[in-house]
């Protein structure tokens, strides 16, 4: 399974670069229309394979795997992010997805977007809290992630979704990512995670990208 995911990753990451943004080639399993990034992600570790919600479903909520403060021990803070996927009808469950994970901490309860005037809303933008490189200090990389929710057609005003307590232990949030275009929402992710270093300074999850998808009208034909 790992070898298959690894090969898929190299195929999937054949990007056409246009400045800072990227255009995904048609090898992605979903109709990806935009890649959401932030500029403050940490650089340690390696990118894992992208994971996607089932066709026709989109991210409605998320959970974080976080290691609490270790006192004089080695802190890693955010270790993983998972997304929960639902269909546009708010009935079909599209799975729970996550990319590679750090090994420390435990999962916190998920939080989900709510309906606005009876219309389901989905994750469409994100903001990442990251501790800067401390040099010889105890680095933690990413500490926390929060999102904005909006209906699929972009007819409602976006609102912020943040799991309690609303922030991590270390670092600062940067600027918000771009937002998913009209008639699309977040449908997948990949994370950058540093492997355990034994006696080194571990950081675990350091960066993340999310993928915006539109409906594939030809799916199932």
Backbone as a chain_set.jsonl record, in Angstrom:
{"seq": "XXXXXXXXXXXXXXXXXXXXXXXXXXXXXXXXXXXXXXXXXXXXXXXXXXXXXXXXXXXXXXXXXXXXXXXXXXXXXXXXXXXXXXXXXXXXXXXXXXXXXXXXXXXXXXXXXXXXXXXXXXXXXXXXXXXXXXXXXXXXXXXXXXXXXXXXXXXXXXXXXXXXXXXXXXXXXXXXXXXXXXXXXXXXXXXXXXXXXXXXXXXXXXXXXXXXXXXXXXXXX", "coords": {"N": [[0.835, -1.201, 0.0], [1.929, 1.256, 0.832], [3.91, 1.587, -1.121], [2.308, 1.846, -3.405], [0.919, 4.222, -2.821], [3.092, 5.949, -2.752], [4.036, 5.912, -5.379], [1.777, 6.969, -6.635], [1.837, 9.509, -5.548], [4.076, 10.732, -6.781], [3.168, 10.829, -9.399], [0.891, 12.416, -9.124], [1.988, 14.837, -8.261], [3.032, 16.129, -10.442], [3.293, 19.044, -11.354], [2.251, 22.006, -13.145], [3.945, 24.86, -13.057], [3.024, 28.163, -12.261], [4.129, 31.02, -11.493], [3.635, 31.62, -8.085], [1.477, 29.981, -7.708], [-0.041, 26.782, -8.55], [-0.988, 24.519, -11.147], [-2.893, 21.687, -11.22], [-2.352, 18.571, -12.794], [-4.277, 16.238, -14.821], [-4.163, 13.852, -13.449], [-5.043, 13.671, -10.861], [-7.405, 12.199, -8.532], [-9.786, 13.53, -8.134], [-11.699, 16.401, -9.277], [-9.713, 18.781, -9.122], [-9.495, 22.186, -8.52], [-8.117, 24.187, -7.303], [-5.243, 24.789, -5.259], [-4.754, 25.202, -1.885], [-2.586, 27.15, 0.057], [-0.338, 28.291, 2.638], [1.95, 30.887, 3.651], [3.586, 30.641, 5.843], [4.345, 28.119, 6.683], [6.371, 25.553, 8.233], [9.648, 24.151, 7.398], [10.739, 21.649, 7.881], [10.97, 18.038, 7.532], [9.116, 15.699, 5.379], [6.869, 15.715, 2.568], [3.772, 14.046, 2.677], [1.584, 11.57, 1.047], [-1.157, 12.8, -0.937], [-4.559, 12.855, 0.173], [-8.014, 12.154, -0.435], [-11.472, 13.106, -0.127], [-14.337, 10.973, -0.701], [-15.655, 10.723, -4.029], [-17.785, 13.377, -4.956], [-18.19, 14.317, -2.403], [-17.312, 16.551, 0.342], [-15.162, 18.426, 2.583], [-16.467, 18.918, 5.768], [-15.786, 19.273, 8.365], [-13.227, 19.043, 10.953], [-10.464, 17.525, 12.771], [-7.824, 17.563, 15.189], [-4.654, 16.129, 15.982], [-2.853, 16.43, 18.789], [0.015, 17.06, 20.752], [0.326, 17.763, 24.116], [1.803, 20.412, 26.178], [5.15, 19.763, 27.141], [6.672, 20.597, 29.251], [9.882, 20.632, 30.393], [10.518, 18.819, 28.515], [10.647, 17.526, 25.081], [8.798, 19.322, 22.896], [6.2, 18.836, 20.455], [3.708, 19.579, 19.566], [1.259, 20.15, 17.136], [0.414, 17.207, 15.47], [-1.094, 15.841, 13.555], [-3.768, 16.159, 11.123], [-7.15, 15.642, 10.494], [-9.841, 15.282, 8.163], [-13.405, 15.479, 7.794], [-15.878, 14.232, 5.72], [-18.705, 15.089, 3.693], [-21.612, 14.816, 1.559], [-23.137, 17.133, -0.802], [-25.785, 17.12, -0.198], [-25.867, 16.803, 2.473], [-26.183, 14.312, 3.538], [-24.909, 11.996, 2.515], [-22.079, 10.244, 3.6], [-18.669, 10.84, 3.245], [-16.313, 9.785, 4.204], [-13.412, 9.757, 6.427], [-10.46, 11.462, 6.365], [-6.865, 11.584, 6.311], [-3.487, 12.685, 5.938], [0.013, 11.842, 6.187], [1.128, 11.281, 9.604], [2.364, 12.588, 12.738], [3.742, 10.851, 15.602], [3.068, 11.476, 18.185], [0.961, 12.65, 20.914], [-2.674, 13.083, 21.139], [-5.935, 12.552, 19.656], [-8.216, 15.217, 19.322], [-11.64, 16.195, 19.867], [-13.772, 16.389, 16.988], [-14.768, 19.293, 15.082], [-17.397, 20.912, 13.309], [-18.691, 22.493, 10.337], [-21.721, 24.453, 10.213], [-25.198, 24.54, 9.185], [-26.41, 27.188, 7.128], [-29.145, 29.1, 7.005], [-30.521, 26.774, 6.375], [-28.876, 25.627, 4.472], [-26.181, 23.459, 3.755], [-22.763, 23.972, 4.785], [-19.239, 24.191, 3.941], [-15.692, 23.488, 4.378], [-13.51, 26.017, 3.242], [-11.253, 27.651, 3.273], [-8.091, 28.242, 5.007], [-6.084, 28.786, 7.989], [-2.912, 28.782, 9.442], [-1.196, 28.158, 12.434], [2.065, 28.661, 13.369], [5.213, 28.01, 14.831], [8.11, 29.942, 14.677], [11.411, 29.154, 13.371], [13.589, 28.318, 15.906], [16.284, 28.141, 16.088], [18.662, 27.067, 18.169], [16.733, 26.318, 19.979], [13.74, 24.663, 21.32], [12.04, 23.492, 18.81], [8.759, 23.429, 17.362], [7.266, 23.523, 15.029], [4.252, 23.434, 13.162], [1.36, 24.358, 15.051], [-1.415, 24.635, 15.242], [-4.546, 24.684, 13.465], [-7.075, 26.454, 11.705], [-10.245, 27.149, 10.083], [-12.278, 28.518, 7.391], [-15.745, 28.482, 6.731], [-18.229, 27.992, 4.204], [-21.066, 28.075, 1.985], [-21.466, 25.807, -0.8], [-22.025, 27.054, -3.259], [-21.182, 29.608, -2.816], [-22.931, 31.568, -1.902], [-23.427, 32.446, 0.619], [-22.094, 34.311, 3.44], [-18.722, 33.79, 4.355], [-17.639, 32.149, 7.384], [-15.744, 31.798, 10.453], [-14.26, 28.761, 11.592], [-13.118, 27.183, 14.374], [-11.457, 24.902, 16.409], [-11.84, 24.387, 19.938], [-9.134, 25.385, 22.117], [-9.092, 27.509, 20.367], [-6.574, 28.26, 19.618], [-3.049, 27.347, 19.405], [-0.226, 26.286, 21.485], [2.249, 27.497, 20.906], [3.924, 29.91, 18.814], [2.637, 31.858, 15.986], [-0.298, 32.789, 14.115], [-0.439, 33.025, 10.565], [-1.118, 34.752, 7.486], [-4.394, 34.301, 6.065], [-5.132, 31.587, 3.86], [-5.729, 31.524, 0.267], [-9.123, 31.315, -0.966], [-11.487, 28.694, -1.725], [-12.773, 28.538, -5.048], [-15.996, 29.677, -6.366], [-18.629, 27.258, -6.339], [-17.092, 25.112, -5.447], [-15.191, 23.316, -2.941], [-13.118, 22.432, -0.086], [-11.597, 19.326, -0.551], [-9.584, 17.55, -0.047], [-6.262, 16.8, 1.281], [-2.729, 17.206, 2.025], [0.063, 16.553, 4.132], [3.054, 17.863, 5.664], [5.486, 16.267, 7.385], [7.847, 15.725, 9.936], [9.911, 12.97, 10.479], [10.383, 10.862, 13.431], [13.22, 11.731, 15.367], [14.749, 10.348, 17.147], [17.061, 11.099, 19.322], [17.026, 13.757, 18.641], [15.657, 17.094, 17.986], [12.377, 17.008, 17.81], [9.67, 17.872, 15.608], [7.32, 17.064, 14.35], [4.264, 17.568, 12.667], [4.558, 20.006, 10.167], [3.699, 21.552, 8.002], [0.942, 22.104, 5.704], [-1.213, 21.426, 2.939], [-4.248, 22.108, 1.228], [-6.852, 20.878, -0.93], [-9.052, 22.176, -3.345], [-12.097, 21.146, -4.738], [-14.309, 20.718, -7.531], [-17.62, 19.728, -8.592], [-17.782, 16.628, -10.266], [-19.323, 16.052, -13.001], [-19.391, 13.954, -14.73], [-18.804, 11.701, -13.326], [-19.528, 8.397, -12.469], [-20.918, 7.855, -14.763]], "CA": [[0.0, 0.0, 0.0], [2.798, 2.433, 0.879], [4.552, 1.754, -2.428], [1.307, 2.359, -4.33], [0.704, 5.634, -2.499], [4.293, 6.685, -3.095], [4.036, 6.084, -6.841], [0.7, 7.898, -6.953], [2.255, 10.853, -5.163], [4.953, 11.304, -7.798], [2.338, 11.145, -10.556], [0.001, 13.518, -8.76], [2.711, 16.075, -8.041], [3.561, 16.675, -11.684], [2.602, 20.329, -11.453], [2.654, 23.058, -14.063], [4.143, 26.013, -12.176], [2.733, 29.495, -12.788], [4.407, 31.875, -10.353], [3.518, 30.959, -6.797], [0.39, 29.007, -7.735], [0.203, 25.598, -9.353], [-2.132, 23.909, -11.8], [-2.782, 20.243, -11.116], [-2.639, 17.818, -14.002], [-5.503, 15.451, -14.752], [-3.947, 12.574, -12.773], [-5.69, 13.672, -9.547], [-8.642, 11.415, -8.565], [-10.912, 14.457, -8.073], [-11.548, 17.567, -10.151], [-9.079, 19.808, -8.295], [-9.477, 23.469, -9.207], [-7.228, 25.123, -6.617], [-4.461, 24.297, -4.122], [-4.663, 26.222, -0.844], [-1.31, 27.144, 0.757], [0.005, 29.466, 3.432], [3.364, 31.229, 3.47], [4.349, 30.53, 7.09], [4.597, 26.734, 7.059], [7.761, 25.195, 8.536], [10.3, 23.464, 6.274], [11.278, 20.331, 8.229], [10.202, 16.855, 7.175], [8.785, 15.359, 3.997], [5.445, 15.725, 2.236], [3.117, 12.752, 2.528], [0.699, 11.452, -0.111], [-2.455, 13.468, -0.814], [-5.73, 12.007, 0.418], [-9.207, 12.852, -0.893], [-12.826, 12.647, 0.191], [-14.979, 10.216, -1.763], [-16.214, 11.54, -5.109], [-19.06, 14.007, -4.669], [-18.266, 14.776, -1.017], [-16.393, 17.65, 0.656], [-14.845, 18.52, 4.009], [-17.398, 19.713, 6.568], [-15.243, 19.436, 9.702], [-11.856, 18.572, 11.114], [-9.95, 17.235, 14.103], [-6.365, 17.681, 15.274], [-3.895, 15.296, 16.91], [-1.959, 17.408, 19.414], [0.754, 16.725, 21.964], [0.316, 18.856, 25.075], [3.095, 20.931, 26.6], [6.005, 18.764, 27.783], [7.539, 21.195, 30.269], [11.279, 20.633, 29.946], [10.693, 17.803, 27.48], [10.651, 17.937, 23.681], [7.443, 19.593, 22.401], [5.925, 18.712, 19.017], [2.409, 20.233, 19.327], [0.371, 19.541, 16.146], [0.969, 16.001, 14.861], [-1.902, 15.362, 12.424], [-5.05, 16.795, 10.838], [-8.08, 14.803, 9.744], [-11.025, 15.952, 7.618], [-14.613, 14.68, 7.731], [-16.443, 14.575, 4.417], [-20.126, 14.855, 3.465], [-22.112, 15.235, 0.264], [-23.829, 18.417, -0.844], [-27.114, 16.933, 0.382], [-25.668, 16.67, 3.916], [-26.612, 12.964, 3.917], [-23.898, 11.005, 2.161], [-20.804, 10.349, 4.299], [-17.578, 10.622, 2.304], [-15.104, 9.265, 4.837], [-12.517, 10.54, 7.274], [-9.173, 11.351, 5.671], [-5.69, 12.247, 6.852], [-2.234, 12.328, 5.28], [0.915, 11.264, 7.179], [0.948, 11.79, 10.946], [3.358, 12.404, 13.769], [3.39, 9.728, 16.483], [2.817, 11.935, 19.54], [-0.276, 13.344, 21.202], [-3.927, 12.358, 20.984], [-6.935, 13.238, 18.843], [-9.225, 16.024, 19.989], [-12.955, 16.07, 19.248], [-13.916, 17.138, 15.742], [-15.723, 20.394, 14.982], [-17.963, 20.884, 11.963], [-19.457, 23.625, 9.832], [-23.152, 24.329, 10.437], [-26.034, 25.013, 8.091], [-26.781, 28.598, 7.105], [-30.477, 29.197, 6.389], [-30.88, 25.459, 5.873], [-27.931, 25.172, 3.448], [-24.92, 22.961, 4.319], [-21.543, 24.717, 4.472], [-18.061, 23.341, 3.839], [-14.413, 24.166, 4.573], [-13.114, 26.65, 1.986], [-9.989, 28.383, 3.443], [-7.491, 27.873, 6.288], [-5.033, 29.605, 8.588], [-2.032, 27.873, 10.178], [-0.356, 28.731, 13.483], [3.379, 28.019, 13.263], [6.302, 28.606, 15.602], [9.275, 30.184, 13.831], [12.633, 28.392, 13.664], [14.222, 28.88, 17.097], [17.726, 27.896, 16.093], [19.023, 26.019, 19.121], [15.645, 26.087, 20.925], [12.855, 23.523, 21.115], [11.122, 23.796, 17.714], [7.524, 22.64, 17.309], [6.611, 23.602, 13.724], [2.845, 23.839, 13.21], [0.713, 24.16, 16.344], [-2.876, 24.724, 15.232], [-5.145, 25.077, 12.191], [-8.487, 26.823, 11.73], [-10.801, 27.204, 8.739], [-13.492, 29.266, 7.106], [-16.815, 27.695, 6.128], [-19.093, 28.712, 3.262], [-21.831, 27.13, 1.184], [-20.774, 25.388, -2.014], [-22.243, 28.022, -4.341], [-20.641, 30.903, -2.374], [-24.019, 32.531, -1.756], [-23.45, 32.894, 2.017], [-20.862, 34.935, 3.922], [-17.861, 32.842, 5.07], [-17.46, 32.354, 8.821], [-14.577, 31.081, 10.971], [-14.449, 27.538, 12.362], [-11.895, 26.917, 15.132], [-11.635, 23.973, 17.524], [-11.402, 24.937, 21.221], [-9.463, 26.716, 22.653], [-8.972, 28.538, 19.336], [-5.168, 28.561, 19.327], [-2.089, 26.404, 19.941], [0.628, 26.764, 22.572], [3.431, 28.24, 20.477], [3.915, 30.489, 17.478], [1.607, 32.805, 15.578], [-0.972, 32.528, 12.85], [-0.038, 33.876, 9.447], [-2.249, 35.223, 6.69], [-5.286, 33.268, 5.572], [-4.925, 31.092, 2.501], [-6.788, 31.851, -0.69], [-10.355, 30.574, -0.718], [-11.949, 27.88, -2.85], [-13.655, 29.279, -5.964], [-17.429, 29.366, -6.358], [-18.981, 25.898, -6.75], [-16.05, 24.169, -5.036], [-14.872, 23.324, -1.515], [-11.976, 21.565, 0.232], [-11.911, 17.908, -0.761], [-8.425, 16.716, 0.248], [-5.113, 17.432, 1.937], [-1.485, 16.469, 2.267], [0.798, 17.174, 5.226], [4.501, 17.732, 5.715], [5.757, 15.777, 8.736], [9.212, 15.282, 10.214], [9.954, 11.661, 11.145], [11.036, 10.91, 14.74], [14.668, 11.894, 15.265], [15.365, 9.681, 18.296], [17.563, 12.034, 20.339], [17.04, 15.11, 18.103], [14.546, 17.99, 18.311], [11.245, 16.629, 16.963], [8.65, 18.891, 15.331], [6.117, 16.398, 13.819], [3.637, 18.214, 11.506], [5.15, 21.322, 9.94], [3.003, 22.322, 6.967], [-0.191, 21.395, 5.124], [-1.908, 21.988, 1.781], [-5.597, 21.582, 1.017], [-7.267, 20.898, -2.324], [-10.439, 22.542, -3.635], [-12.645, 20.36, -5.842], [-15.643, 20.987, -8.049], [-18.379, 18.524, -8.897], [-17.457, 15.919, -11.499], [-20.633, 15.67, -13.529], [-19.271, 12.724, -15.512], [-18.559, 10.575, -12.435], [-20.606, 7.42, -12.375], [-21.553, 7.576, -16.054]], "C": [[0.87, 1.251, 0.0], [3.457, 2.677, -0.472], [3.572, 2.308, -3.448], [1.048, 3.837, -4.083], [1.881, 6.485, -2.921], [4.366, 6.943, -4.594], [2.959, 7.07, -7.259], [1.104, 9.319, -6.639], [3.107, 11.488, -6.246], [4.175, 11.646, -9.069], [1.502, 12.388, -10.305], [0.727, 14.843, -8.69], [3.456, 16.575, -9.269], [2.842, 17.977, -11.983], [3.114, 21.131, -12.651], [2.755, 24.327, -13.243], [3.836, 27.305, -12.917], [2.914, 30.459, -11.635], [4.35, 31.078, -9.072], [2.453, 29.87, -6.796], [0.752, 27.841, -8.652], [-1.094, 25.13, -9.979], [-1.946, 22.409, -11.743], [-3.112, 19.592, -12.449], [-3.807, 16.879, -13.76], [-5.333, 14.111, -14.05], [-4.566, 12.534, -11.387], [-7.007, 12.9, -9.622], [-9.907, 12.259, -8.481], [-10.661, 15.62, -9.019], [-11.03, 18.739, -9.309], [-8.971, 21.1, -9.086], [-8.555, 24.477, -8.535], [-6.512, 24.403, -5.481], [-4.328, 25.433, -3.122], [-3.378, 26.045, -0.057], [-1.242, 28.353, 1.67], [1.512, 29.665, 3.348], [4.214, 30.989, 4.715], [4.609, 29.099, 7.533], [6.068, 26.468, 7.308], [8.31, 24.257, 7.465], [10.815, 22.072, 6.621], [10.38, 19.206, 7.701], [9.946, 16.691, 5.69], [7.273, 15.404, 3.806], [4.928, 14.301, 2.101], [2.224, 12.719, 1.314], [-0.595, 12.211, 0.107], [-3.566, 12.456, -0.595], [-6.982, 12.819, 0.103], [-10.483, 12.243, -0.33], [-13.362, 11.823, -0.983], [-15.588, 11.17, -2.795], [-17.588, 12.087, -4.72], [-19.231, 14.464, -3.236], [-17.132, 15.756, -0.733], [-16.228, 17.756, 2.169], [-15.825, 19.448, 4.725], [-16.86, 19.963, 7.978], [-13.839, 18.864, 9.789], [-11.566, 18.243, 12.571], [-8.437, 17.324, 14.051], [-5.811, 16.695, 16.294], [-2.787, 16.176, 17.49], [-1.276, 16.809, 20.637], [0.747, 17.942, 22.88], [1.715, 19.302, 25.451], [3.871, 19.927, 27.428], [6.909, 19.341, 28.87], [8.957, 21.311, 29.746], [11.552, 19.569, 28.897], [10.618, 18.402, 26.092], [9.216, 18.097, 23.19], [7.346, 19.372, 20.897], [4.606, 19.375, 18.625], [1.585, 19.502, 18.271], [1.062, 18.377, 15.446], [0.189, 15.495, 13.655], [-3.18, 16.169, 12.327], [-5.913, 15.79, 10.09], [-9.268, 15.65, 9.3], [-12.189, 14.972, 7.573], [-15.442, 15.157, 6.544], [-17.918, 14.196, 4.32], [-20.505, 15.344, 2.076], [-22.831, 16.571, 0.339], [-25.235, 18.328, -0.257], [-27.069, 16.785, 1.893], [-26.12, 15.304, 4.427], [-25.51, 11.941, 3.676], [-22.599, 11.267, 2.897], [-19.682, 9.968, 3.353], [-16.272, 10.2, 2.925], [-14.389, 10.272, 5.714], [-11.125, 10.365, 6.705], [-8.085, 12.096, 6.428], [-4.486, 11.818, 6.035], [-1.306, 11.766, 6.356], [0.8, 12.002, 8.509], [2.229, 11.689, 11.759], [2.856, 11.375, 14.771], [2.971, 10.176, 17.876], [1.441, 12.581, 19.677], [-1.504, 12.471, 21.06], [-4.919, 13.226, 20.21], [-7.921, 13.997, 19.715], [-10.538, 15.915, 19.217], [-13.052, 16.926, 17.99], [-14.922, 18.271, 15.887], [-16.173, 20.483, 13.525], [-18.66, 22.195, 11.611], [-20.945, 23.391, 10.093], [-23.921, 24.816, 9.207], [-26.315, 26.503, 8.246], [-28.081, 28.722, 6.316], [-30.852, 27.889, 5.702], [-29.936, 24.879, 4.837], [-26.646, 24.673, 4.094], [-23.746, 23.845, 3.905], [-20.335, 23.81, 4.621], [-16.79, 24.171, 4.085], [-13.943, 24.733, 3.238], [-11.826, 27.469, 2.077], [-9.408, 27.984, 4.795], [-6.413, 28.849, 6.708], [-4.229, 28.698, 9.515], [-1.205, 28.641, 11.2], [0.945, 27.954, 13.534], [4.383, 28.762, 14.147], [7.51, 28.765, 14.684], [10.447, 29.304, 14.266], [13.38, 29.058, 14.823], [15.728, 28.681, 17.135], [18.062, 26.75, 17.029], [17.938, 25.722, 20.134], [14.835, 24.861, 20.586], [11.809, 23.885, 20.063], [9.901, 22.886, 17.766], [6.864, 22.644, 15.936], [5.185, 24.095, 13.852], [2.225, 23.48, 14.557], [-0.807, 24.041, 16.262], [-3.339, 25.113, 13.836], [-6.609, 25.434, 12.414], [-8.937, 27.083, 10.298], [-11.878, 28.277, 8.626], [-14.471, 28.335, 6.4], [-17.685, 28.596, 5.25], [-19.907, 27.678, 2.504], [-21.131, 26.893, -0.148], [-20.869, 26.425, -3.126], [-21.729, 29.415, -4.021], [-21.722, 31.978, -2.293], [-24.094, 33.096, -0.343], [-22.096, 33.493, 2.403], [-20.016, 33.916, 4.675], [-17.765, 33.185, 6.557], [-16.338, 31.447, 9.318], [-14.998, 29.857, 11.778], [-13.121, 27.198, 13.041], [-12.218, 25.981, 16.288], [-11.162, 24.632, 18.817], [-9.961, 24.508, 21.529], [-9.283, 27.841, 21.632], [-7.556, 28.892, 18.961], [-4.305, 27.446, 19.907], [-1.207, 27.045, 20.994], [1.714, 27.721, 22.101], [3.24, 28.811, 19.073], [2.741, 31.413, 17.229], [0.93, 32.332, 14.307], [-0.441, 33.479, 11.789], [-1.271, 34.42, 8.751], [-3.117, 34.043, 6.27], [-4.872, 32.831, 4.17], [-5.912, 31.76, 1.559], [-8.028, 31.033, -0.334], [-10.747, 29.752, -1.941], [-12.88, 28.709, -3.741], [-15.122, 28.881, -5.774], [-17.66, 27.97, -6.914], [-17.828, 24.921, -6.549], [-15.859, 24.301, -3.531], [-13.689, 22.391, -1.286], [-12.4, 20.101, 0.148], [-10.748, 16.998, -0.41], [-7.304, 17.513, 0.878], [-3.868, 16.58, 1.779], [-0.693, 17.256, 3.306], [2.295, 16.928, 5.098], [4.888, 17.42, 7.162], [7.214, 15.328, 8.847], [9.162, 13.955, 10.962], [10.631, 11.796, 12.509], [12.562, 10.891, 14.6], [15.423, 11.215, 16.397], [15.798, 10.716, 19.326], [17.623, 13.471, 19.827], [15.833, 15.907, 18.574], [13.4, 17.709, 17.351], [10.257, 17.785, 16.796], [7.33, 18.3, 14.859], [5.55, 17.181, 12.631], [4.127, 19.654, 11.376], [4.415, 22.175, 8.914], [1.875, 21.478, 6.406], [-0.688, 22.153, 3.903], [-3.279, 21.332, 1.679], [-5.993, 21.78, -0.428], [-8.747, 21.244, -2.44], [-10.914, 21.741, -4.849], [-14.002, 20.907, -6.265], [-16.338, 19.671, -8.336], [-17.932, 17.924, -10.235], [-18.76, 15.352, -12.062], [-20.584, 14.365, -14.319], [-19.028, 11.498, -14.628], [-19.777, 9.662, -12.389], [-21.303, 7.123, -13.694], [-20.99, 6.302, -16.66]], "O": [[0.597, 2.199, -0.735], [3.557, 3.817, -0.926], [3.943, 3.144, -4.271], [0.966, 4.62, -5.029], [1.706, 7.608, -3.392], [4.711, 8.041, -5.031], [3.185, 7.911, -8.13], [0.757, 10.241, -7.377], [2.899, 12.649, -6.599], [4.48, 12.631, -9.74], [1.414, 13.284, -11.144], [0.15, 15.878, -9.025], [4.401, 17.354, -9.153], [1.896, 18.009, -12.77], [4.245, 20.957, -13.103], [1.734, 24.829, -12.771], [4.306, 27.529, -14.032], [1.976, 30.703, -10.876], [4.934, 29.999, -8.97], [2.509, 28.944, -5.987], [1.713, 27.903, -9.419], [-2.172, 25.319, -9.414], [-0.914, 21.908, -12.189], [-4.037, 20.011, -13.145], [-4.275, 16.738, -12.63], [-6.261, 13.302, -14.047], [-4.616, 11.466, -10.779], [-7.671, 12.93, -10.658], [-10.999, 11.75, -8.733], [-9.546, 15.804, -9.506], [-11.805, 19.575, -8.845], [-8.424, 21.117, -10.188], [-8.24, 25.512, -9.122], [-7.08, 23.529, -4.825], [-3.843, 26.511, -3.468], [-3.089, 24.957, 0.44], [-1.987, 29.318, 1.502], [2.257, 28.741, 3.02], [5.437, 31.118, 4.656], [5.055, 28.884, 8.66], [6.927, 27.081, 6.673], [7.549, 23.644, 6.716], [11.291, 21.369, 5.73], [9.19, 19.404, 7.459], [10.476, 17.429, 4.859], [6.502, 15.169, 4.737], [5.573, 13.453, 1.483], [2.104, 13.721, 0.609], [-1.089, 12.263, 1.233], [-3.518, 11.34, -1.113], [-7.019, 14.026, 0.34], [-10.568, 11.038, -0.09], [-12.896, 11.962, -2.114], [-15.984, 12.287, -2.463], [-18.441, 11.355, -4.219], [-20.301, 14.951, -2.871], [-16.133, 15.8, -1.45], [-17.046, 17.244, 2.934], [-15.995, 20.606, 4.344], [-17.417, 20.779, 8.712], [-13.328, 18.28, 8.834], [-12.308, 18.622, 13.476], [-7.838, 17.176, 12.987], [-6.42, 16.455, 17.337], [-1.892, 16.614, 16.768], [-1.909, 16.138, 21.452], [1.124, 19.036, 22.459], [2.699, 18.656, 25.092], [3.309, 19.301, 28.327], [7.809, 18.658, 29.356], [9.206, 22.012, 28.766], [12.684, 19.425, 28.436], [10.537, 19.62, 25.93], [8.491, 17.108, 23.08], [8.279, 19.676, 20.153], [4.413, 19.701, 17.454], [1.237, 18.339, 18.476], [2.153, 18.53, 14.897], [0.748, 14.791, 12.814], [-3.625, 16.781, 13.298], [-5.444, 15.154, 9.146], [-9.651, 16.609, 9.971], [-11.994, 13.779, 7.343], [-15.679, 16.355, 6.389], [-18.335, 13.138, 4.791], [-19.816, 16.177, 1.488], [-23.1, 17.077, 1.428], [-25.811, 19.343, 0.135], [-28.112, 16.655, 2.534], [-26.408, 15.151, 5.613], [-25.219, 11.118, 4.543], [-22.064, 12.374, 2.839], [-19.722, 8.908, 2.729], [-15.23, 10.241, 2.271], [-14.712, 11.46, 5.74], [-10.651, 9.236, 6.573], [-8.341, 13.098, 7.094], [-4.462, 10.711, 5.496], [-1.798, 11.252, 7.361], [0.43, 13.175, 8.556], [3.072, 10.826, 11.512], [1.666, 11.059, 14.787], [2.556, 9.343, 18.681], [0.835, 13.001, 18.691], [-1.394, 11.258, 20.882], [-4.773, 14.445, 20.117], [-8.401, 13.479, 20.724], [-10.535, 15.575, 18.034], [-12.502, 18.025, 17.921], [-15.822, 18.206, 16.724], [-15.409, 20.164, 12.615], [-19.152, 22.908, 12.485], [-21.38, 22.243, 10.185], [-23.349, 25.43, 8.307], [-26.442, 27.01, 9.361], [-28.112, 28.479, 5.109], [-31.416, 27.881, 4.608], [-30.152, 23.764, 4.363], [-26.062, 25.387, 4.908], [-23.736, 24.4, 2.806], [-20.381, 22.799, 5.322], [-16.816, 25.399, 4.008], [-13.967, 24.039, 2.221], [-11.342, 27.943, 1.05], [-10.123, 27.451, 5.643], [-5.899, 29.628, 5.905], [-4.805, 27.932, 10.287], [-0.587, 29.654, 10.873], [0.942, 26.737, 13.718], [4.392, 29.992, 14.197], [7.89, 27.823, 13.989], [10.469, 28.782, 15.38], [13.759, 30.225, 14.731], [16.373, 29.024, 18.125], [17.78, 25.591, 16.722], [18.171, 24.955, 21.068], [15.186, 24.104, 19.681], [10.801, 24.515, 20.384], [9.994, 21.725, 18.162], [5.97, 21.832, 15.697], [4.924, 25.063, 14.565], [2.526, 22.433, 15.131], [-1.423, 23.412, 17.122], [-2.617, 25.79, 13.104], [-7.299, 24.797, 13.21], [-8.106, 27.222, 9.4], [-12.321, 28.855, 9.618], [-14.077, 27.507, 5.578], [-17.852, 29.786, 5.516], [-19.489, 26.526, 2.389], [-20.297, 27.696, -0.569], [-19.901, 26.649, -3.853], [-21.823, 30.315, -4.855], [-21.469, 33.149, -2.576], [-24.75, 34.113, -0.119], [-21.08, 33.213, 1.767], [-20.536, 33.235, 5.558], [-17.805, 34.354, 6.941], [-16.017, 30.445, 8.68], [-15.96, 29.902, 12.545], [-12.119, 26.955, 12.368], [-13.144, 26.235, 17.058], [-10.175, 25.368, 18.799], [-9.595, 23.371, 21.232], [-9.32, 29.014, 22.004], [-7.337, 29.729, 18.085], [-4.745, 26.695, 20.778], [-1.405, 28.204, 21.359], [2.066, 28.658, 22.818], [2.496, 28.265, 18.258], [1.958, 31.713, 18.13], [1.502, 31.575, 13.523], [-0.042, 34.604, 12.092], [-2.338, 34.534, 9.354], [-2.63, 32.921, 6.135], [-4.327, 33.619, 3.397], [-6.817, 32.472, 1.993], [-7.964, 30.15, 0.521], [-10.374, 30.088, -3.065], [-13.684, 29.493, -3.237], [-15.439, 27.891, -5.114], [-16.976, 27.543, -7.844], [-17.608, 24.022, -7.361], [-16.307, 25.272, -2.92], [-13.299, 21.645, -2.184], [-13.424, 19.699, 0.701], [-10.897, 15.777, -0.467], [-7.378, 18.736, 0.996], [-3.939, 15.397, 1.446], [-0.771, 18.484, 3.353], [2.742, 15.939, 4.516], [4.641, 18.226, 8.06], [7.739, 14.644, 7.969], [8.455, 13.827, 11.962], [11.381, 12.748, 12.726], [13.115, 10.126, 13.81], [16.611, 11.474, 16.591], [14.978, 11.165, 20.126], [18.204, 14.329, 20.49], [15.081, 15.466, 19.443], [13.447, 18.129, 16.195], [10.036, 18.569, 17.719], [6.301, 18.969, 14.954], [6.28, 17.438, 11.674], [4.114, 20.42, 12.34], [4.503, 23.402, 8.958], [1.85, 20.264, 6.608], [-0.594, 23.379, 3.844], [-3.448, 20.157, 2.002], [-5.542, 22.719, -1.084], [-9.586, 20.685, -1.734], [-10.219, 21.667, -5.862], [-14.74, 21.48, -5.464], [-15.707, 18.615, -8.322], [-17.731, 18.646, -11.211], [-19.227, 14.296, -11.636], [-21.618, 13.741, -14.553], [-19.042, 10.372, -15.125], [-20.913, 10.123, -12.283], [-22.171, 6.253, -13.759], [-21.402, 5.901, -17.748]]}, "num_chains": 1, "name": "protein.A"}
